[in-house]
Amino acid sequence: MFDQRIASIDASQLYKGQIISGDVVWDYFAVQKPECLINWIAQYGDEDSAKLARLPSVLVQVKAWLVRDRSRQQLPELVMDTKRGSINVLMDEQASIYLSEQAFQGLRKHQRNAARLITAIDDSQLSESAKRQHENRVRTHSWIAGHIQGSQKQLQTLKRAGKETPKIEPT
């Protein structure tokens, strides 16, 4: 069954604008991890049901493998997403939008969790040592959240004034 699968995705041959179909990604995963496929077929009854249930996680896993393989080969970084049941290698304009959205999503997640660090923890239930550590965490994340908010306000002010935003130098 599995030896008939010929699925290969060569990380070094990826190019911007390429779309790797979910079927190719699924077969590639099955060749790399046949034991997972066997377990999933046993769990879901057949391969089609397993694919329906597991394809989103398979797409994310294979995308991570491709990023890892390109990094190991010291190839230029490519930005990929897993929308519409496939792996999409994004063009530069799409990648810029995607990465910006991901960065803002991370900021919003930090702000939400920093607030929850204050509201969701009952520090009266903590030992003295744990309470000091918790207070340090609250101070640290409050400081970070405050700087994020200040930076966002400063960017809005610059945009309203028609000025350019600062350039970030790659590290």
PAZAPA-4460 file (N, C-alpha, C; in steps of 0.05 Angstrom, whole numbers, plus 32768, in hexadecimal, padded with zeros to 4 digits):
% residues 171
    n_x    n_y    n_z   ca_x   ca_y   ca_z    c_x    c_y    c_z   seq   type   mol
   8010   7FE8   8000   8000   8000   8000   8011   8019   8000     1      M     A
   8025   801B   8013   8035   8033   8015   804B   8034   8001     2      F     A
   8055   801D   7FF8   806C   801D   7FE5   8063   8027   7FCA     3      D     A
   8049   8029   7FC5   803F   8034   7FAB   803F   8053   7FAC     4      Q     A
   8042   805E   7FC3   8042   807B   7FC5   805D   8086   7FBC     5      R     A
   805B   8098   7FA9   8074   80A6   7FA1   806D   80C3   7FA5     6      I     A
   8076   80CD   7FBC   8071   80E8   7FC3   808A   80F5   7FCD     7      A     A
   8093   8109   7FC0   80AB   8116   7FC9   80A7   8134   7FC5     8      S     A
   80AF   8142   7FDA   80AF   815F   7FD8   80CC   8167   7FDF     9      I     A
   80D9   8173   7FCB   80F5   817B   7FCE   80F6   8197   7FD8    10      D     A
   80FE   819B   7FF1   80FF   81B5   7FFD   8111   81C8   7FEE    11      A     A
   8126   81BE   7FE1   8138   81CF   7FD3   812D   81D9   7FB9    12      S     A
   8117   81CC   7FAF   810B   81D4   7F95   80F3   81E6   7F99    13      Q     A
   80EB   81ED   7FB1   80D4   81FE   7FB6   80D9   8219   7FAA    14      L     A
   80C3   8226   7FA1   80C5   8241   7F96   80AD   8251   7F9E    15      Y     A
   80B0   826B   7F9E   809B   827D   7FA6   8084   827B   7F92    16      K     A
   806B   8278   7F9D   8054   8275   7F8C   804B   8258   7F89    17      G     A
   805C   8246   7F92   8055   8229   7F8F   803F   8221   7FA2    18      Q     A
   802E   820F   7F98   8019   8204   7FA8   801D   81E6   7FA8    19      I     A
   801F   81DA   7FC0   8023   81BD   7FC3   8008   81B2   7FCD    20      I     A
   7FFB   81A2   7FBC   7FE0   8199   7FC2   7FE0   8188   7FDC    21      S     A
   7FC9   8187   7FE8   7FC5   8177   8000   7FCA   815A   7FFB    22      G     A
   7FC3   8150   7FE3   7FC8   8134   7FDC   7FE5   812D   7FDC    23      D     A
   7FF5   813F   7FD0   8012   813A   7FCF   801E   813B   7FEB    24      V     A
   8015   814F   7FFB   801E   8152   8017   8017   8139   8027    25      V     A
   7FFE   812F   8023   7FF5   8117   8032   8007   80FF   802B    26      W     A
   800B   80FB   8011   801C   80E4   8008   8038   80E7   8012    27      D     A
   8043   80FF   8012   805E   8104   801C   8060   80FC   8039    28      Y     A
   804C   8105   8049   804B   80FF   8065   8049   80E0   8069    29      F     A
   8038   80D3   8059   8035   80B6   805B   804E   80A7   8056    30      A     A
   805E   80B1   8043   8078   80A4   803E   808B   80A9   8055    31      V     A
   808B   80C1   8060   809D   80C7   8076   8095   80BA   8091    32      Q     A
   807B   80B8   8096   8071   80AE   80AF   805B   8099   80AB    33      K     A
   8062   8083   809F   804D   806E   8099   803F   8064   80B2    34      P     A
   804D   8063   80C9   8041   8059   80E2   802A   806C   80EB    35      E     A
   802D   8086   80E7   8017   8098   80ED   7FFF   8092   80DC    36      C     A
   8004   808F   80C2   7FEE   8089   80AF   7FDF   8070   80B7    37      L     A
   7FEE   805B   80BE   7FE2   8042   80C6   7FD1   8045   80DE    38      I     A
   7FDB   8054   80F2   7FCB   8059   810B   7FB2   8069   8105    39      N     A
   7FB5   807D   80F3   7F9E   808E   80ED   7F88   807F   80DD    40      W     A
   7F91   806D   80CB   7F7E   805D   80BD   7F6F   804B   80D0    41      I     A
   7F7D   803F   80E3   7F71   802E   80F7   7F5D   803F   8108    42      A     A
   7F65   8057   810F   7F54   8068   811F   7F3B   8072   8111    43      Q     A
   7F3E   807A   80F7   7F28   8086   80E9   7F19   8073   80D6    44      Y     A
   7F23   805B   80D2   7F15   8047   80C2   7F1F   8045   80A5    45      G     A
   7F27   805B   8099   7F32   805A   807E   7F44   8073   807A    46      D     A
   7F53   8072   8064   7F66   8088   805F   7F58   80A3   8059    47      E     A
   7F42   80A2   804B   7F34   80BB   8044   7F2B   80C9   805E    48      D     A
   7F1F   80BA   8070   7F17   80C6   808A   7F2E   80D0   809A    49      S     A
   7F44   80C1   809A   7F5C   80CA   80A8   7F67   80E3   809C    50      A     A
   7F67   80E5   8081   7F71   80FC   8073   7F5F   8115   807A    51      K     A
   7F45   8111   807A   7F33   8127   8080   7F39   8132   809C    52      L     A
   7F3E   8120   80AF   7F42   8128   80CB   7F5E   8133   80CF    53      A     A
   7F72   8128   80C2   7F8D   812E   80C9   7F9C   8141   80B5    54      R     A
   7F90   8147   809E   7F9F   8157   808A   7FA8   8172   8095    55      L     A
   7F98   8180   80A4   7FA3   819A   80AE   7FBD   8198   80BE    56      P     A
   7FBE   8184   80D0   7FD6   8181   80DF   7FED   8176   80CE    57      S     A
   7FE7   8166   80BA   7FFC   815B   80A8   8008   8172   8098    58      V     A
   7FF7   8185   808F   8001   819C   8080   8015   81AC   8091    59      L     A
   800E   81B1   80AA   801F   81C0   80BC   8039   81B1   80C1    60      V     A
   8038   8197   80C5   8050   8187   80CA   8062   8187   80B2    61      Q     A
   8057   8182   809A   8068   8181   8082   8074   819D   807D    62      V     A
   8065   81B2   8081   806F   81CD   807E   8087   81D1   8090    63      K     A
   8085   81C8   80A9   809C   81CB   80BC   80B4   81BB   80B2    64      A     A
   80AF   81A3   80A7   80C6   8193   809C   80D3   81A2   8085    65      W     A
   80C4   81AE   8074   80CF   81BC   805D   80DF   81D4   8066    66      L     A
   80D5   81E3   807A   80E4   81FA   8085   80FE   81F0   8091    67      V     A
   80FD   81DA   80A1   8114   81CF   80AD   8129   81C6   8098    68      R     A
   811F   81B8   8084   8131   81AE   806F   813F   81C5   8060    69      D     A
   8130   81DA   805A   813C   81F1   804C   8151   81FE   805E    70      R     A
   814B   8200   8078   815E   820C   808A   8178   81FB   808C    71      S     A
   8175   81E1   808E   818C   81CF   808F   819D   81D1   8076    72      R     A
   8191   81D6   805F   819F   81D9   8046   81A9   81F6   8041    73      Q     A
   81A3   8207   8055   81AB   8223   8054   81A0   8231   803B    74      Q     A
   8187   822B   8034   817A   8237   801E   816A   8250   8027    75      L     A
   8164   8262   8015   8155   827A   801D   813A   8272   8029    76      P     A
   8132   8281   803D   8118   827B   804B   8101   8281   8039    77      E     A
   80ED   8270   803A   80D4   8274   802B   80BD   8275   8040    78      L     A
   80A9   8284   803A   8092   8286   804C   807B   8275   8041    79      V     A
   8071   8263   8051   805C   8251   8048   8044   8253   805B    80      M     A
   802C   824F   804F   8014   824C   8060   8006   8232   8057    81      D     A
   7FF1   822B   8067   7FE3   8211   8062   7FC6   8216   805D    82      T     A
   7FBF   822A   804F   7FA3   8230   8049   7F98   821F   8032    83      K     A
   7F7E   821B   8032   7F70   820D   801C   7F7A   81F1   8017    84      R     A
   7F83   81E3   802C   7F8A   81C7   802A   7FA3   81C2   801A    85      G     A
   7FB5   81D5   8019   7FCF   81D1   800C   7FE4   81E2   8019    86      S     A
   7FFD   81DD   8012   8013   81EE   801B   8018   8202   8005    87      I     A
   8017   821B   800C   801B   8231   7FF9   8035   823F   7FFF    88      N     A
   8047   8240   7FEC   8060   824F   7FEF   8059   826B   7FE6    89      V     A
   805A   827E   7FF8   804F   8299   7FF3   8063   82AA   7FE3    90      L     A
   8057   82BA   7FD1   8067   82CE   7FC3   806D   82E4   7FD8    91      M     A
   8081   82F5   7FD1   808A   8309   7FE5   8074   831B   7FF0    92      D     A
   8063   8324   7FDE   804D   8336   7FE7   803A   8328   7FFB    93      E     A
   8033   830F   7FF4   8022   82FF   8005   8030   82F9   801F    94      Q     A
   804A   82F2   801D   805A   82EC   8035   805B   8303   8048    95      A     A
   805E   831B   803E   8060   8333   804E   8046   8336   805E    96      S     A
   802F   8334   8051   8015   8336   805E   8012   8320   8073    97      I     A
   8018   8308   806B   8015   82F0   807D   8026   82F3   8096    98      Y     A
   803F   82FA   8093   8051   82FD   80AA   8049   8314   80BC    99      L     A
   803F   8329   80B0   8036   8340   80C1   801E   8337   80D1   100      S     A
   800B   8329   80C5   7FF3   8320   80D4   7FFC   830C   80EA   101      E     A
   800F   82FB   80E4   8018   82E8   80F9   8025   82F7   8110   102      Q     A
   8035   830C   810A   8042   831B   811F   802E   8329   8131   103      A     A
   8019   8335   8124   8005   8343   8134   7FF5   832F   8144   104      F     A
   7FF0   8317   8139   7FE2   8302   8148   7FF2   82FB   8161   105      Q     A
   800C   82FA   815F   801D   82F4   8176   801B   830A   818B   106      G     A
   801B   8323   8182   8018   8339   8194   7FFE   8338   81A3   107      L     A
   7FE8   8333   8194   7FCE   8332   81A1   7FCD   831A   81B5   108      R     A
   7FD9   8304   81AE   7FDA   82ED   81C0   7FE9   82F4   81D9   109      K     A
   8000   8302   81D6   800F   830A   81EE   7FFF   831C   8200   110      H     A
   7FF2   8330   81F4   7FE2   8343   8204   7FCC   8335   8213   111      Q     A
   7FBE   8322   8205   7FA8   8313   8212   7FB3   8303   8229   112      R     A
   7FC9   82F4   8225   7FD3   82E3   823A   7FE1   82F2   8250   113      N     A
   7FEC   830A   824A   7FF7   831A   825F   7FE1   8324   8272   114      A     A
   7FCA   832B   8266   7FB3   8334   8276   7FA9   831C   8287   115      A     A
   7FA8   8305   827B   7F9E   82ED   8289   7FB1   82E6   82A0   116      R     A
   7FCA   82EB   829D   7FDE   82E6   82B2   7FD6   82F4   82CB   117      L     A
   7FCA   830C   82C8   7FC1   831C   82DF   7FA6   8312   82E9   118      I     A
   7F93   830D   82D7   7F78   8308   82DF   7F72   82EB   82E5   119      T     A
   7F80   82D8   82D9   7F79   82BC   82DB   7F87   82AD   82F2   120      A     A
   7F9B   82BA   82FD   7FAB   82AD   8312   7FA3   82B8   832D   121      I     A
   7F9D   82A7   833F   7F97   82AF   835B   7FB1   82AD   836B   122      D     A
   7FBE   82C3   836E   7FD9   82C2   837B   7FD7   82BA   8399   123      D     A
   7FBF   82BB   83A5   7FBD   82B2   83C0   7FC0   8294   83C3   124      S     A
   7FBE   8286   83AC   7FC2   8269   83AC   7FDF   8261   83A7   125      Q     A
   7FF0   8274   83A4   800C   826E   839D   801D   826F   83B6   126      L     A
   8033   825F   83B6   8046   8260   83CC   8055   827B   83C9   127      S     A
   8064   8283   83DD   8073   829C   83DD   8086   829D   83C5   128      E     A
   8094   8287   83C1   80A7   8286   83AB   8099   8288   8390   129      S     A
   8083   8279   838D   8074   8279   8374   8067   8295   8370   130      A     A
   805F   82A1   8386   8052   82BC   8384   8067   82D0   837A   131      K     A
   8080   82CF   8384   8095   82E2   837A   809A   82DD   835C   132      R     A
   809C   82C4   8354   80A0   82BE   8338   8089   82C8   8327   133      Q     A
   8071   82C4   8331   8059   82CD   8322   805A   82EC   831F   134      H     A
   8060   82FA   8335   8061   8317   8334   8077   8320   8320   135      E     A
   808D   8312   831F   80A2   8319   830B   8098   8314   82EF   136      N     A
   8089   82FF   82EA   807D   82FA   82D0   806A   830F   82C8   137      R     A
   8059   8317   82DC   8045   832C   82D6   8053   8346   82CF   138      V     A
   8068   834E   82DE   8077   8366   82D8   8084   8365   82BD   139      R     A
   8090   834F   82B7   809E   834B   829D   808A   834E   8286   140      T     A
   8074   8340   8287   8061   8340   8271   8051   835A   8270   141      H     A
   804D   8367   8286   8041   8381   8286   8053   8395   8278   142      S     A
   806D   8394   827E   8080   83A6   8271   8081   83A1   8253   143      W     A
   8081   8388   824B   8081   8382   822E   8067   838C   8221   144      I     A
   8050   8386   822D   8037   838F   8222   8035   83AD   8220   145      A     A
   803F   83BB   8234   803F   83D8   8234   8050   83E3   821D   146      G     A
   8067   83D7   8218   8078   83E0   8202   806B   83D9   81E7   147      H     A
   805D   83C3   81E5   804F   83BC   81CC   803A   83D1   81C6   148      I     A
   802A   83D8   81DB   8015   83EC   81D7   8021   8407   81D0   149      Q     A
   8037   840F   81DD   8044   8428   81D7   804E   8429   81BA   150      G     A
   805A   8413   81B2   8064   8411   8196   804E   8413   8182   151      S     A
   8038   8405   8187   8021   8406   8175   8016   8422   8173   152      Q     A
   8014   8431   8189   800A   844C   8189   801D   845E   8179   153      K     A
   8037   845A   817D   804B   846A   816F   804A   8465   8151   154      Q     A
   8046   844C   8149   8043   8446   812C   802A   8454   8121   155      L     A
   8014   8453   812F   7FFB   8460   8126   8000   847E   8123   156      Q     A
   800E   848A   8136   8014   84A7   8134   8025   84AD   811C   157      T     A
   8039   849D   8117   804A   84A1   80FF   803A   849E   80E5   158      L     A
   8028   848A   80E4   8018   8486   80CC   8006   849E   80C7   159      K     A
   7FF9   84A7   80DD   7FE7   84BE   80DA   7FF6   84D7   80D0   160      R     A
   800E   84DA   80D9   801E   84F1   80D1   802A   84ED   80B5   161      A     A
   8026   84D6   80A9   8031   84D1   808E   804F   84CB   808E   162      G     A
   805A   84C4   80A4   8076   84BE   80A6   807B   84A0   80A2   163      K     A
   8094   8499   809B   809B   847D   8098   80A0   8470   80B3   164      E     A
   8099   8456   80B4   809F   8447   80CC   80BC   843F   80CC   165      T     A
   80C8   843A   80E3   80E4   8432   80E5   80E9   8418   80D6   166      P     A
   8100   8415   80CB   8109   83FC   80BE   8115   83EA   80D3   167      K     A
   810E   83D0   80D1   811A   83BC   80E3   8130   83AF   80D4   168      I     A
   8148   83AF   80E0   815F   83A2   80D3   815F   8384   80DA   169      E     A
   8163   8373   80C6   8164   8356   80CC   817B   834F   80DE   170      P     A
   8177   833C   80F0   818C   8334   8102   819C   831E   80F8   171      T     A
***
